[in-house]
Amino acid sequence: MMRSLLLVSLLCLSANLLSQTVIDSGDVSGVWTQENSPYNIHGDIYVQANQLLTIEPGVKVVFHGHYRLFLHNANLFALGSPEDSIVFTVADTSGFANGEWDEGGWYGINFSYPSNTGDSSHFGYCRFEYAKIPGDKYRSDMGVIGVNLLPRLTIRDCIFEHNKTQHEGLIDIHLSDLIIRNNIFRYNECAELISMQEDSPHIYGNRIDGNKCEVLLWITAWNHPSIHHNMIINNSGQIIRSEGNCRPRIYQNWILNNQGTIINFEKSRTEFINNLVANNDGTAFWLYKDESVIVQNTIVNNSSHPESVIVLRETSNLILGITQI
């Protein structure tokens, strides 16, 4: 009987070992399957120009160190399912909380420039966890997902949790158009949760809950995003910052139970319409040299002093109307 049990155990162990795939530093493409999962990454990996990497439902991508996936003129299809999500994680989280920036985490995914195939990249039903991005505030391609000069990328139905960034956005967007919808962002610590520069992303249907960031949604530099129907709750830091000749449309969001300056508009032309801003601890609006349209919002039960619910600084062309305070 004991011999039979030992034989069964050895067979199971052998099957598990055979199903693992080791990826050393270098080029990758093709299809990663659940049968060959987990994919153990032991160096920086690259999808080269006009190549495609497809990751099937149920695959686990495990980085054994502070390594990164780069895509230059290339595409990535990582489409999981509600039953079989795709996981991007690190093998050893020791040092993630208190260690150096290259300890206890992986280094994210970088997209730059579109492929010549005309295809777009997609993430669906993925989980991103324990990425740790030291970053460089002078670069535009950092982040758990960093995007530069990419016309098409969709991120939907994903979970981002327990990630850290030092200078950049958890999703860092530069000169690119993204669809970011129906995702959950929770328990992340970052400079910005989503950073947008000179682009027009569409951000809707997301739940942003329990994050600690300097700024959650940072919009700057000729940016025209559409941000709507998001639940933004229980976060700390500036919640939405819009500055520098940008024209975002922000409407029908629920912004509740956050701590910090909730809305900071500087030299922008934001349309902030029909949002609920309630039960937050901090100044509801801080506006400086701003020309925004702020109408049909409900702003109630925020804990700042009544005279500082809306703070105006050198602001003359602001439109305020039908706003309940």
C-alpha positions as CSV (number, residue, x, y, z in Angstrom):
1,M,0.0,0.0,0.0
2,M,2.8,2.4,0.9
3,R,4.6,1.7,-2.3
4,S,1.5,2.4,-4.3
5,L,1.0,5.7,-2.5
6,L,4.7,6.6,-3.1
7,L,4.4,5.8,-6.8
8,V,1.2,7.9,-7.2
9,S,3.0,10.8,-5.5
10,L,6.0,10.6,-7.7
11,L,3.8,10.4,-10.8
12,C,1.9,13.6,-9.7
13,L,5.2,15.4,-9.0
14,S,6.6,14.4,-12.4
15,A,3.4,15.6,-14.1
16,N,3.6,19.0,-12.4
17,L,7.2,19.4,-13.3
18,L,6.6,18.5,-16.9
19,S,3.7,21.0,-17.2
20,Q,6.0,23.9,-16.2
21,T,7.8,26.0,-18.9
22,V,11.0,27.9,-18.2
23,I,11.6,31.1,-20.2
24,D,15.0,32.6,-20.2
25,S,15.8,36.2,-21.2
26,G,15.2,36.7,-24.9
27,D,12.5,36.8,-27.6
28,V,9.1,35.2,-27.2
29,S,6.1,34.8,-29.4
30,G,3.5,32.1,-30.3
31,V,0.9,30.7,-27.9
32,W,1.3,30.1,-24.2
33,T,-1.1,27.3,-23.1
34,Q,-2.7,26.3,-19.8
35,E,-1.2,22.8,-20.3
36,N,2.3,24.2,-20.2
37,S,1.6,26.7,-17.4
38,P,3.1,28.1,-15.3
39,Y,5.5,30.0,-17.5
40,N,8.5,30.8,-15.2
41,I,10.3,33.9,-16.5
42,H,14.1,34.2,-15.7
43,G,15.0,37.4,-17.4
44,D,13.7,40.3,-19.5
45,I,11.6,39.0,-22.4
46,Y,10.8,40.7,-25.7
47,V,8.1,40.4,-28.4
48,Q,9.8,41.6,-31.5
49,A,8.3,43.8,-34.4
50,N,5.2,42.4,-36.0
51,Q,5.2,39.4,-33.8
52,L,2.3,38.2,-31.6
53,L,2.2,36.6,-28.2
54,T,-1.1,34.9,-27.3
55,I,-1.7,33.8,-23.7
56,E,-4.6,31.4,-23.2
57,P,-7.1,31.3,-20.3
58,G,-5.7,29.8,-17.1
59,V,-2.1,30.6,-17.8
60,K,0.1,31.8,-14.9
61,V,3.1,34.0,-15.8
62,V,5.6,33.9,-12.9
63,F,8.6,36.3,-12.9
64,H,11.5,34.9,-11.0
65,G,13.1,38.3,-10.3
66,H,12.6,42.0,-11.2
67,Y,12.1,41.3,-15.0
68,R,9.9,42.9,-17.6
69,L,8.0,42.1,-20.8
70,F,8.7,44.5,-23.7
71,L,6.7,44.8,-26.8
72,H,8.0,47.0,-29.6
73,N,5.9,47.2,-32.8
74,A,4.3,44.0,-31.5
75,N,1.0,42.7,-30.1
76,L,-0.2,40.7,-27.1
77,F,-3.5,38.9,-26.7
78,A,-4.0,37.9,-23.1
79,L,-7.7,36.9,-23.0
80,G,-8.7,34.9,-20.0
81,S,-12.3,34.0,-18.9
82,P,-14.3,34.5,-15.8
83,E,-13.5,30.9,-14.8
84,D,-9.9,30.9,-15.9
85,S,-8.1,34.2,-15.5
86,I,-4.6,34.9,-16.6
87,V,-2.2,35.8,-13.7
88,F,0.9,37.9,-13.9
89,T,2.9,37.7,-10.6
90,V,6.2,37.2,-9.0
91,A,7.7,34.0,-7.6
92,D,9.0,35.5,-4.3
93,T,7.4,38.5,-2.6
94,S,10.0,38.8,0.1
95,G,11.0,42.4,0.2
96,F,7.9,43.7,-1.6
97,A,6.6,45.7,1.3
98,N,9.8,47.1,2.8
99,G,12.7,46.1,0.6
100,E,14.5,47.9,-2.2
101,W,12.6,48.7,-5.4
102,D,14.0,45.7,-7.2
103,E,13.0,43.3,-4.4
104,G,9.9,41.2,-4.1
105,G,8.2,42.2,-7.4
106,W,8.4,42.0,-11.2
107,Y,8.9,45.0,-13.5
108,G,5.7,45.3,-15.6
109,I,4.8,45.3,-19.3
110,N,5.9,47.9,-21.8
111,F,4.3,48.7,-25.1
112,S,5.8,51.1,-27.6
113,Y,4.7,51.8,-31.2
114,P,2.1,49.8,-33.1
115,S,2.8,46.8,-35.2
116,N,2.4,46.9,-39.0
117,T,-0.2,44.2,-39.0
118,G,-3.0,46.5,-38.1
119,D,-4.0,44.4,-35.1
120,S,-4.5,45.6,-31.6
121,S,-3.5,44.3,-28.2
122,H,-5.9,43.1,-25.5
123,F,-6.0,42.1,-21.9
124,G,-9.2,40.5,-20.6
125,Y,-9.8,38.7,-17.3
126,C,-6.2,39.1,-16.2
127,R,-4.8,39.6,-12.7
128,F,-1.8,41.8,-12.2
129,E,-0.2,41.5,-8.7
130,Y,3.1,42.3,-7.0
131,A,4.6,44.4,-9.7
132,K,7.1,47.0,-8.3
133,I,8.1,49.8,-10.6
134,P,11.0,52.0,-9.4
135,G,10.6,54.1,-12.6
136,D,12.1,57.3,-13.9
137,K,10.0,60.4,-13.8
138,Y,11.6,61.5,-17.1
139,R,10.5,58.4,-19.0
140,S,7.1,57.8,-20.5
141,D,7.1,54.0,-20.8
142,M,7.0,52.9,-17.3
143,G,4.2,51.4,-15.2
144,V,2.7,48.0,-14.5
145,I,1.4,48.5,-18.0
146,G,3.3,51.3,-19.7
147,V,2.1,52.5,-23.1
148,N,3.9,54.8,-25.5
149,L,2.7,55.8,-29.0
150,L,0.2,53.0,-29.3
151,P,-3.1,53.6,-31.1
152,R,-5.0,50.5,-29.9
153,L,-5.0,48.7,-26.5
154,T,-8.0,47.3,-24.5
155,I,-7.8,46.4,-20.8
156,R,-11.1,45.0,-19.6
157,D,-12.4,42.8,-16.7
158,C,-9.0,42.7,-15.0
159,I,-7.8,43.0,-11.4
160,F,-4.9,45.1,-10.4
161,E,-4.0,44.6,-6.7
162,H,-0.9,44.8,-4.5
163,N,1.3,46.7,-6.9
164,K,3.6,49.7,-6.3
165,T,5.0,52.5,-8.5
166,Q,7.5,55.2,-7.5
167,H,7.1,58.0,-10.1
168,E,4.6,56.9,-12.7
169,G,1.1,55.5,-13.2
170,L,0.1,52.0,-12.5
171,I,-1.2,52.3,-16.1
172,D,1.0,54.9,-17.7
173,I,-0.3,56.3,-21.0
174,H,1.6,58.5,-23.4
175,L,0.4,59.5,-26.9
176,S,-1.9,56.4,-27.0
177,D,-5.6,55.6,-27.0
178,L,-6.8,52.9,-24.6
179,I,-10.1,51.4,-23.5
180,I,-10.0,50.7,-19.8
181,R,-13.3,49.2,-18.7
182,N,-14.8,47.1,-16.0
183,N,-11.6,46.6,-14.1
184,I,-11.0,46.4,-10.4
185,F,-8.1,48.5,-8.9
186,R,-7.5,47.8,-5.2
187,Y,-4.8,47.9,-2.5
188,N,-2.2,49.5,-4.8
189,E,0.4,52.1,-3.7
190,C,1.5,54.4,-6.5
191,A,2.4,57.8,-7.6
192,E,-0.6,57.7,-10.0
193,L,-3.1,55.0,-10.6
194,I,-3.7,56.0,-14.2
195,S,-1.5,58.6,-15.8
196,M,-2.5,60.2,-19.1
197,Q,-0.4,62.5,-21.3
198,E,-1.4,63.7,-24.7
199,D,-3.9,61.0,-25.5
200,S,-7.6,60.2,-25.4
201,P,-8.3,57.1,-23.4
202,H,-11.8,55.9,-22.6
203,I,-12.1,54.9,-18.9
204,Y,-15.4,53.5,-17.7
205,G,-17.2,51.0,-15.5
206,N,-14.1,50.5,-13.2
207,R,-14.1,50.0,-9.5
208,I,-11.2,51.9,-7.8
209,D,-11.2,50.9,-4.2
210,G,-8.7,51.2,-1.3
211,N,-5.6,52.6,-3.1
212,K,-3.0,54.9,-1.7
213,C,-1.7,57.2,-4.4
214,E,-0.4,60.7,-4.8
215,V,-3.0,61.1,-7.6
216,L,-5.5,58.5,-8.7
217,L,-6.3,59.9,-12.1
218,W,-3.8,62.3,-13.5
219,I,-4.7,64.1,-16.7
220,T,-2.3,66.5,-18.4
221,A,-0.8,67.9,-21.6
222,W,-3.4,68.2,-24.3
223,N,-5.3,65.2,-23.1
224,H,-9.0,64.5,-23.9
225,P,-10.1,61.4,-22.0
226,S,-13.7,60.3,-21.4
227,I,-14.1,59.1,-17.8
228,H,-17.5,57.9,-16.7
229,H,-19.5,55.4,-14.6
230,N,-16.6,54.6,-12.4
231,M,-17.0,53.8,-8.6
232,I,-14.1,55.6,-6.9
233,I,-14.2,54.8,-3.1
234,N,-12.0,54.5,0.0
235,N,-8.8,55.9,-1.6
236,S,-6.3,58.4,-0.3
237,G,-4.5,61.1,-2.2
238,Q,-5.7,63.5,-4.8
239,I,-8.5,61.7,-6.6
240,I,-8.7,63.5,-10.0
241,R,-6.1,66.1,-11.2
242,S,-6.6,67.8,-14.5
243,E,-4.0,70.4,-15.7
244,G,-2.4,71.9,-18.7
245,N,-4.7,72.7,-21.6
246,C,-6.6,69.4,-21.4
247,R,-10.3,68.8,-22.1
248,P,-11.5,65.7,-20.3
249,R,-15.1,64.7,-20.0
250,I,-15.8,63.4,-16.5
251,Y,-19.4,62.4,-15.9
252,Q,-21.7,60.1,-13.9
253,N,-19.0,58.8,-11.5
254,W,-19.5,58.0,-7.9
255,I,-16.6,59.5,-5.8
256,L,-17.2,58.4,-2.2
257,N,-15.4,58.0,1.1
258,N,-12.0,59.2,-0.1
259,Q,-9.3,61.1,1.8
260,G,-7.4,64.1,0.4
261,T,-8.2,66.8,-2.2
262,I,-10.9,65.2,-4.3
263,I,-10.9,67.4,-7.5
264,N,-7.9,69.5,-8.5
265,F,-8.3,71.4,-11.8
266,E,-5.5,73.8,-12.9
267,K,-5.5,75.6,-16.3
268,S,-7.8,73.0,-17.7
269,R,-11.2,73.0,-19.6
270,T,-12.7,70.0,-17.9
271,E,-16.4,69.1,-18.3
272,F,-17.4,67.7,-14.9
273,I,-21.0,66.8,-15.2
274,N,-23.6,64.8,-13.1
275,N,-21.1,63.2,-10.7
276,L,-21.7,62.3,-7.0
277,V,-19.0,63.6,-4.7
278,A,-20.0,62.6,-1.2
279,N,-18.7,61.6,2.3
280,N,-15.1,62.5,1.4
281,D,-12.5,63.8,3.9
282,G,-10.9,66.8,2.3
283,T,-11.5,69.8,0.0
284,A,-14.0,68.8,-2.7
285,F,-12.7,71.2,-5.4
286,W,-9.4,73.1,-5.7
287,L,-9.4,75.2,-8.9
288,Y,-6.5,77.4,-10.2
289,K,-6.7,79.5,-13.3
290,D,-9.3,77.1,-14.5
291,E,-12.0,77.3,-17.2
292,S,-13.9,74.1,-16.5
293,V,-17.7,73.4,-16.7
294,I,-18.9,72.0,-13.4
295,V,-22.7,71.5,-13.6
296,Q,-25.4,69.1,-12.3
297,N,-23.3,67.5,-9.7
298,T,-24.2,66.5,-6.2
299,I,-21.5,67.5,-3.7
300,V,-22.6,66.5,-0.1
301,N,-21.3,65.5,3.3
302,N,-17.7,66.2,2.6
303,S,-15.8,67.0,5.8
304,S,-13.9,70.1,4.8
305,H,-15.0,73.4,6.3
306,P,-18.0,74.9,4.4
307,E,-15.9,77.8,3.1
308,S,-13.4,75.4,1.6
309,V,-15.7,72.9,-0.2
310,I,-14.8,74.8,-3.4
311,V,-11.5,76.8,-3.4
312,L,-11.0,79.2,-6.3
313,R,-7.6,80.7,-7.1
314,E,-7.3,83.2,-10.0
315,T,-10.3,81.5,-11.7
316,S,-12.6,83.8,-13.8
317,N,-14.0,81.7,-16.7
318,L,-15.4,78.9,-14.6
319,I,-19.0,77.8,-15.3
320,L,-20.8,76.5,-12.1
321,G,-24.4,75.6,-12.4
322,I,-27.2,73.4,-10.9
323,T,-24.7,71.9,-8.5
324,Q,-26.1,70.8,-5.1
325,I,-23.6,71.5,-2.3
